[in-house]
Structures are given as structure tokens and as C-alpha cells.
Amino acid sequence: MLPMSRTTSRPNTRAGLSRLLLASLLAAGMASAPACADAPLKIAVTPGPMDLIVQHAADLANAKGEPVQVVVFNDWITPNVAVADGDVDANFYQHKPFLAVANSTRHFGLVAVAPGLIMPMGLFSHKIKNLADIPDGSQVAVANDPINRGRGLELFQKAGLITLKPGVGDFATVADITSNPKNLHFVELEAPQLVRALDDVEVAQVSFTFYLASGGDPHDALITDGAKNPHYAIQFVTRPAEANDPRLKNFIAVFQSPDEKQFILTKYKGFFTPAW
């Protein structure tokens, strides 16, 4: 709210009123512009490593006098809604294929402005130590969103457990399975819930970020899709009008700094790969 101003005399002409109105509007504009520029940059993330990685960069930015606030969401839908609605300035949790589907299905119109890191996904189990030991007819779990479901099914194919139709790639569905010699039964769950399903299913696709957040060790993965595939680089995402926001550009520069790279490589022991 702008401070109220008080005049000592009443204007007695329309010209006087116009001058006062113009002065008030100019004062309001001058007062509001710095407030917007000085407002903290708000970045939405998911829990666990993503939160910690972005918070470390935020601490570096804050130390330089560039205020950044990290806002944590527990699902893979709300961070995009928050950006689209203007509740936060940007988010950092998704790769371009995921964003493309989100924009297509929910009409967000958001844009990726810079890559941050590559985060692998793996197949995990609390019941078996080797994929060769998975019993016939086992119940297994993959993500229910289009892109991560495809990524999970490709992991099962990489493990030699199923065969998919050629060329389906990111958009593979259970209906695209052409060979399933162990007669696996696929359950589809929200990606953040997959780690919680490990006690109920034989094998589940789980993102490293959620596995680490649950206290797990990524070395437990039965198979992964690797940490160097730029196709799955996590991006800074914002609204088109804010793509050139100086606050966001400054924060990305801090994130893509040697200090942040060293933090990622040291803390996560090569599980995550900086993507710049």
C-alpha cells in the first residue's frame, strides 16, 4: 500500500485537480517500481534434494544482496499452477518433455529459460536384489503422468523385462507393451507416491529426488537411466513475460556458478549432473 499524502490547501480549479492527479499517479508509479524490483524472487521446488540444491544457491544469492525465497510443494502439479497464477516467479523441478505435456493438457503457456541439472530415475525394490529374481506375475509400479510413465516403461524395457512398440519413446503406455514374458502387472501412481509403494509392489520406478528424500541410497537402484542425458535436464520455468526478469537471470547465474556445481557434485556424489 502506498503511503497516504495530505495537502494543506484545496485546489480551486480543474487544472489544479489535474496537476494533483498527475502528480499522484507519477508518485505511485515511482513508488511501486522499486518495490517490485526489490521483492524476493520466489522459486517453487519439490522436497528433498531439489529443495536443498536450490536453497544452497538461494543462500549464495542472498549473501550477494539478491533476495531469493524457496517455496516447497509436495506434488508435481502445483508448482506449475503456482507459476501460472503468479504466486511464485519460477519453478525448478521438471524437464522439457514434462513441461510440454503440462502446457498442452493444462494450457499453462510456461517456458523453460535455463537448464540446471540432470536427475536420474531408477527401478527400486524392497523385496529383491536383482531384476532377474522378479517373480512371474509380480505387481510393479510406474508413474501415472504421460512423460514419466514413458520413462519408467523404458526402464523396464532397458532391464529386459518388457518390449515396447518401436518409436513410442516418451509417450509409451502400458498398451504399447508388445512382450511381457513375466506377465508383470503394472500399477500407475502419482510420481511422488511411488517411493511409498515399495513395500506393496515388487518393483517401482522412483525418481532419485524422492528416493533420497525418503532416506534411501540411490546405490540401491536395480537399474537407472543415467545421469548424463540432457533430454531430462531439470529446467528453470517461468511465464513468458518474466523470462527476462533480471532477478531470475541473476539467480540462474548464481546457480550456474562453480560454487553451486561443487556443492552438487560433492553432496550428491555424482548422482546428479550439472547441466550447464
RAPEVEN-V388692 format. One record per backbone hydrogen bond with DSSP energy under -0.5 kcal/mol. CO is the residue of the C=O (numbers start at 0). NH is the residue of the N-H. If there is no record, write none. Layout:
BEGIN
((CO;NH) (CO;NH))
END
This chain:
BEGIN
((12;16) (13;17) (14;18) (15;19) (16;20) (17;21) (18;22) (19;23) (20;24) (21;25) (22;26) (23;27) (24;28) (25;29) (26;30) (27;31) (28;32) (29;33) (30;34) (31;35) (32;36) (33;37) (34;38) (35;38) (40;42) (40;68) (41;88) (41;89) (42;70) (43;91) (44;72) (45;50) (46;49) (47;51) (48;52) (49;53) (50;54) (51;55) (52;56) (53;57) (54;58) (55;59) (56;60) (57;61) (58;62) (59;63) (60;63) (60;65) (61;64) (64;66) (66;40) (68;42) (70;44) (72;46) (76;79) (76;80) (77;81) (78;82) (79;83) (80;84) (81;85) (81;86) (81;87) (82;85) (88;238) (89;43) (90;236) (93;234) (94;98) (95;99) (96;100) (97;101) (98;102) (99;103) (100;104) (101;105) (102;106) (108;239) (110;237) (113;235) (115;274) (116;118) (116;233) (117;119) (117;272) (119;207) (120;224) (121;123) (121;205) (122;221) (122;222) (123;203) (129;132) (130;133) (134;137) (137;139) (137;184) (138;201) (138;202) (139;186) (140;204) (141;188) (144;148) (145;149) (146;150) (147;151) (148;152) (149;153) (150;154) (151;155) (152;156) (153;157) (154;158) (155;160) (155;161) (156;159) (160;181) (162;177) (162;178) (164;167) (167;170) (168;171) (169;149) (172;175) (173;176) (175;164) (178;162) (179;182) (181;136) (183;185) (184;139) (186;141) (186;188) (188;143) (189;192) (189;193) (190;193) (192;195) (192;196) (193;196) (194;197) (195;198) (196;199) (196;200) (197;125) (201;126) (202;140) (203;123) (205;121) (206;209) (206;210) (207;211) (208;48) (208;212) (209;213) (210;215) (211;214) (215;217) (216;219) (217;220) (222;122) (227;229) (228;231) (229;232) (230;96) (231;118) (233;115) (233;116) (234;92) (234;93) (234;236) (235;112) (235;113) (236;90) (237;110) (238;241) (239;242) (241;244) (244;248) (245;249) (246;250) (247;251) (248;252) (249;253) (250;254) (251;255) (253;256) (256;260) (257;261) (258;262) (259;263) (260;264) (261;265) (262;266) (263;267) (264;269) (267;270) (270;119) (271;273) (272;117))
END
